[in-house]
């Protein structure tokens, strides 16, 4: 990026403190900010290659390597939020009708008030009681 955006500057400040990331991983993660903000349509490797600077196989190979996102998010929480924290847990139901999605089963849907076919998405956030803000920690 020749002119870093606010999001790009934030990403640089977060990732430069991550000792476990290699220089290539750091460069790739910083590059992802630009295509993710500019993409329209599906977020897949083909579209990332269309909007980004790398070929499809580069995106596929880099996403196959593990990155400690939990550690990155926890460090951001420690740096940004005060000490008066609570954890918030938000389970969400995602309806799925196909047979090819991993983890598809019968999950509770609060809106429908019954178990329906689909998957469950669980999000965890750190909530700062003093500043009334929350930062995402983990999604499973």
N, C-alpha and C positions, 0 to 999 in steps of 0.2 A: 504494500500500500504506500503510495507516495504521500497522500494526505490522510493521516490516521483520523478516524472518526472517534467519537467519545467511547463507543463500544470497543473499538480497536485499541484505544489507549488503555481502557480498563482491562482488556484481555492481556495486553502486554504486561501490565503491572501484576496481574495474577500469575501468569505463567513464568515470569522471570525468576520467581522465588521457588519454583518447583525443581528441586535438585534431582529427583528421580527421572525427570524427562530428559531424553537425549536432545541434541540440537535439532535433529531432523523432526522429532515429534513436536517440539516447541514451534518450529517453523510451520509445520503442517497445521497444527491447531490454530495458530494465529491467522493462517491463510483461510481457514474455514469460516471465519467471521464474515468475510466479504460475500462469498456465494450464498451463505444461509440467509443473509439479509436481503439479497437481491433476487433470489429464486422465486419463480412462480411455478405452480404445478406440484408434482410429486417430488419429495426429497429422496432421490435415489442416486446411485453412482453415475448413471448416464447424464442426469440433469446437472449434477455437480461438475462433471467434465465440461458440459456445455457452458455453464456460467463461471466456472473457475479457471485456474491456470494449469491444472494437471490433467492427465489422461485418466480414463475410467479405472484402469488397473492400479494406479497410484492411490486413488481414493479407497478402492477395495482392500488393498494391502495394508494401508494405514489404519483403517477401521478394524482390521483383524488383530492388530497389536493392542494389548491391554494398556489402559491409562487409568491411574488411580483418581477418578473423578471425585470420589468421596473425600479423599485427603485434600484435594484442591478446594472443594466446597467448604470443608470444615475450617481450613485455614482462612478462607474469606470471611466466614462467620466470626472467627476469633478476632480478625483485624477490624471488622466493620461494626459489630454489634456490641452493646454494653453487656454487663455481667448478669442483668436480670432477664434471663432467657427461659422460655419453655419450648418444648417440642410439640409440633402439631403434626398429626397423622391424618391423611385424607385418602381413603380408598374410593376409587371410582370404577364404575362398570363400563366396559366397552363391548357392545354387542358384536358378535361374529357369527356369520351363517355358514362359512365355508368349512372344509375339512382339512385344509392345509396349514392353518395357523397353529403353531406350537402353544400348548398350555390352554387350549380351548376346553371349556367344561361348563358346568352349571355354577354360576356365581350369583350372589345376592345383588339385586338391583333395588336401591332404595326408592327410586322414582316409581317403579312398577310395584314395589312391595312384595316381590316374590323372586325366587331364583330363576334366572334366565340363562340361555346358552350364550357364552361369550368368554371374555377374559377380564381379569381384575388388574387395575393399575393403582399402585399404592405410592403416594407421595409423602415425603417427610420434609418439614421445614423447621427452622429455628426462628422463633418469634421473639422479638425484642419488646418487652413490656413498656420500657421507658420511651422509646422513640416510635412505638406502634408501627414497626416494620417487620417484615419477614424475609428470610433468604432460604431458597431451596437448598436442600442437602442431598437428597437421594430419591430416585424414582425406580420402582421395581414393578 
